[in-house]
Amino acid sequence: MTVLAIRDVTLRMMGRPLLEGASLQVDIGRKVGLVGRNGAGKSTLLRAILGEQPIDAGEIRLAARARLGNVAQEAPAGDTALLDIVLAADTERAALLAELEAEPEASRAAEIHERLIAIEADSAPSRAATILSGLGFDAAAQDRPSREFSGGWRMRVSLARALFTQPDLLLLDEPTNHLDLEAAMWLETWLQRFPGAAIIVSHDRGLLDRCVDSIAHLDRQRITLYPGNFESFVRVKAERQAQQAAQNARIVAQRAHMQAFVDRFRAQATKARQAQSRLKALERLPAVESLVEDVPTRFSFPEPEALPPPVLTIRRGAVGYGGVPVLRGLDLRIDQEDRIALLGANGNGKSTLAKLLAGRMEPLSGDIHRDRRLRVGFFAQHQEDDLDLDGTPLSHMQAALPKATETQCRSQLARFGLDADRADTRVRSLSGGEKARLLLSLCTREAPQMLILDEPTNHLDIDARDALVKALADYEGAVILISHDPHLVGLVADRLWLVADGAVQPFEGDLDDYRVHLAERARAARAASEPEAAPGPRVEDRRARAESRAAAAPLRQRLKTVEAQMAKLAEEARTIDAALSDPRLYERSKPDLIARATARRAAIAKEVEGLEMEWLELSEALETA
C-alpha cells in the first residue's frame, strides 16, 4: 500500500528551481533516507509534503486517512509538564477523555470507552514515559514544566510528541541534531522497530546505514531512489557513474571514427554513398550525457609541533561551578597521539571536562599539569553565537591572527573549504555548515597539539563529515571528541572515557559494548521499578551472557591496544629500513647513527614477536570468553 505519492513535482524557491518533474513513492513500512547537498531542497520538500510549502506543478498525494507525524519547529514552552505535553499530541485520545469528563449519555459513554480501548489509551502514559526516558528525561524531569528546559531539550520534547502519535508516515529533519550519543542510539533502535513509513533527512551516516531500507537522492532537481542503506547507495552510485563514463567514452570514440570516414571520403564519388550512410548513423548516435562530478570536500589541519608525553595530566582533580564539584576524583593522562571520545548522557559533565582540558576552567582541587608549549584548539557549537554577523570569515581570521598576512589568513580558511568568495561573505549569509567550517578554521589557526571537538558535525553534510574524518586521521595531535554521531566516534576514537555519576572512567570496550551497557542499564532501571520476581532460567541466561560480555570487554580492548602497538612498530620499522637502505647515510660516515638504527630495528623485531604471541593468546582467550 502506498502511503505517499509524489508525481512530477516542480518546486521553486525565490525563482530558483529545487525540483523539476521529480517523483517518489513511499509504501507503508518503508524507511527512506532523503539525502543531497546542503541547499538541494530536502527540508523544503518535507514542508511541501506537510502542505506548508506550495508546489508549482505536479501532485503530492497522501493515502486516505493517513496520519502524518513531524517535529514542530517551535519547541513547547510553558507551565505544562513534559509528560502531559507528549500525551496531548494524541488529539483523539485527549478529545475523547475531555468528552468523557463532561458525562455524556450512557450510549455515547460506552462508545467512547470502546474507542479508548481500541486505541490503547490506557497504555499511553507508559508509552509516553518510555519515549521521554529514551530521549534523556528521567521520571522527575517528566513532571517538570517545559519552561525550565533549554531550547535544545524542548526540541527533544517535540521529537517525543512526533514519535508518540504513532503516525502512518513520519517526517524527520535532522532528528539527532539535539541529541547526545545515548539518545541517538535509542532513536536508532526505536526507528528500527517502528512499523510505519518514514522519510528521514539526515547527515548522520550511521543512522542512514542502520535505520533505512532505501535512499532518495535529491540531485540536480531530480529524485533518484536507490534500494538499500547509505553504504549501498554510495557503492551503486559510484558504479553507475563509472558505467556512464565508459558509455560516454565509447560514443565519443565511435563518433570520432565515423566523422573521420566522412571527412576523408565525402568528396570521392565512389565513397559518397558510404559517407552519406555514416552521416545518418552519426545523427542516430545517442547524445553524450553530461557527467557532473561532485567537487570533493577536503579539510586539512596544520601540522603541530611534537611534544614529549604526556602533554597533560590531572591528579585527584575536581571541577565544577560555584564551588560545587560536577566531577571529582579525576586522574587522567593525555598523550599527543591519543584519540579519546567522551561518552555519557547530556548533563553528566562532558562539556565541563572539555572546558577544563582546554584551560577554559580551573580545577576546584587537585593538580593539573600542561606542557608549557601545549596549544589547544577548542571547538564548541555555542561559539557560533559569538561570531560577528556583519563580519566576514576573513575579518575573523585577521582578528585572530593579527600578525599574519592576508594571504596566510585566506590559506587557513581554504583548509576548510572557505574559498575566496566565501571568505569575503558576511557571516549572516553563511549556512550553518559554513559557520562550522569557519569555527574549525579559527580553532586550528595556531597548529594546536590537542583538538577538543564538542559536537563538530551538527551542521556539516555527509561529505564534510567524511572530510573531517580523513583530516583527523592525518592530524598528528591529540583529539578529545564529544559527538552524537556513532559513525564519527567509531572512526576517530581508539579510547572511550565514560563521564557518569560525577566521575570519569575508561570504558573497556567499543560502541557495540556501550550499546549493550545502555540496554542493560535500562533493563535494570525497569526491573528496579517493578515488583521483584523469582529469577527464572531466562533471567539466569541473561546474567550469564552479561557476565560473559563483561569478561570479554577488557580482552577486546587489550587486543585493540596490541594491534595499535604492532601497527605503530611496523611503521617505525619501515622508516628505519628506508633510512638504512639510503646510500647517502653511509656516504656521510656516521657509524654511531647506523649502529643505533640497526639496534633499534632489532629491538622492534623482538617487540613485535612478543606482541604477536600476546595477540594469539588474547584471540584464543576472547574466543573462549
Stockholm file with secondary structure:
# STOCKHOLM 1.0

chainA/1-625         MTVLAIRDVTLRMMGRPLLEGASLQVDIGRKVGLVGRNGAGKSTLLRAILGEQPIDAGEIRLAARARLGNVAQEAPAGDTALLDIVLAADTERAALLAELEAEPEASRAAEIHERLIAIEADSAPSRAATILSGLGFDAAAQDRPSREFSGGWRMRVSLARALFTQPDLLLLDEPTNHLDLEAAMWLETWLQRFPGAAIIVSHDRGLLDRCVDSIAHLDRQRITLYPGNFESFVRVKAERQAQQAAQNARIVAQRAHMQAFVDRFRAQATKARQAQSRLKALERLPAVESLVEDVPTRFSFPEPEALPPPVLTIRRGAVGYGGVPVLRGLDLRIDQEDRIALLGANGNGKSTLAKLLAGRMEPLSGDIHRDRRLRVGFFAQHQEDDLDLDGTPLSHMQAALPKATETQCRSQLARFGLDADRADTRVRSLSGGEKARLLLSLCTREAPQMLILDEPTNHLDIDARDALVKALADYEGAVILISHDPHLVGLVADRLWLVADGAVQPFEGDLDDYRVHLAERARAARAASEPEAAPGPRVEDRRARAESRAAAAPLRQRLKTVEAQMAKLAEEARTIDAALSDPRLYERSKPDLIARATARRAAIAKEVEGLEMEWLELSEALETA
#=GR chainA/1-625 SS CEEEEEEEEEEEETTEEEEEEEEEEEETTCEEEEECCTTSSHHHHHHHHHTSSCCSEEEEEECTTCCEEECCSSCCCSSSBHHHHHHTTCHHHHHHHHHHHTCCCHHHHHHHHHHHHHTTGGGHHHHHHHHHHHTTCCHHHHTSBGGGSCHHHHHHHHHHHHHHTCCSEEEEESTTTTCCHHHHHHHHHHHHHCCSEEEEECCCHHHHHHHCSEEEEEETTEEEEEESCHHHHHHHHHHHHHHHHHHHHHHHHHHHHHHHHHHHHTTCGGGHHHHHHHHHHHHHSCCCCCCCCCCCCCCCCCCCCCCCSCSEEEEEEEEEETTEEEEEEEEEEECTTCEEEEESCTTSSHHHHHHHHHTSSCCSEEEEEECTTCCEEEEEGGGGGGSCTTSCHHHHHHHHCTTSCHHHHHHHHHTTTCCHHHHTSCGGGSCHHHHHHHHHHHHTTTCCSEEEEESTTTTCCHHHHHHHHHHHHHCCSEEEEECSCHHHHHHHCSEEEEEETTEEEECCSCHHHHHHHHHHHHHHHHHHHSCCCCCCHHHHHHHHHHHHHHHHHHHHHHHHHHHHHHHHHHHHHHHHHHHHTCHHHHHTTCHHHHHHHHHHHHHHHHHHHHHHHHHHHHHHHHHHC
#=GC SS_cons         CEEEEEEEEEEEETTEEEEEEEEEEEETTCEEEEECCTTSSHHHHHHHHHTSSCCSEEEEEECTTCCEEECCSSCCCSSSBHHHHHHTTCHHHHHHHHHHHTCCCHHHHHHHHHHHHHTTGGGHHHHHHHHHHHTTCCHHHHTSBGGGSCHHHHHHHHHHHHHHTCCSEEEEESTTTTCCHHHHHHHHHHHHHCCSEEEEECCCHHHHHHHCSEEEEEETTEEEEEESCHHHHHHHHHHHHHHHHHHHHHHHHHHHHHHHHHHHHTTCGGGHHHHHHHHHHHHHSCCCCCCCCCCCCCCCCCCCCCCCSCSEEEEEEEEEETTEEEEEEEEEEECTTCEEEEESCTTSSHHHHHHHHHTSSCCSEEEEEECTTCCEEEEEGGGGGGSCTTSCHHHHHHHHCTTSCHHHHHHHHHTTTCCHHHHTSCGGGSCHHHHHHHHHHHHTTTCCSEEEEESTTTTCCHHHHHHHHHHHHHCCSEEEEECSCHHHHHHHCSEEEEEETTEEEECCSCHHHHHHHHHHHHHHHHHHHSCCCCCCHHHHHHHHHHHHHHHHHHHHHHHHHHHHHHHHHHHHHHHHHHHHTCHHHHHTTCHHHHHHHHHHHHHHHHHHHHHHHHHHHHHHHHHHC
//
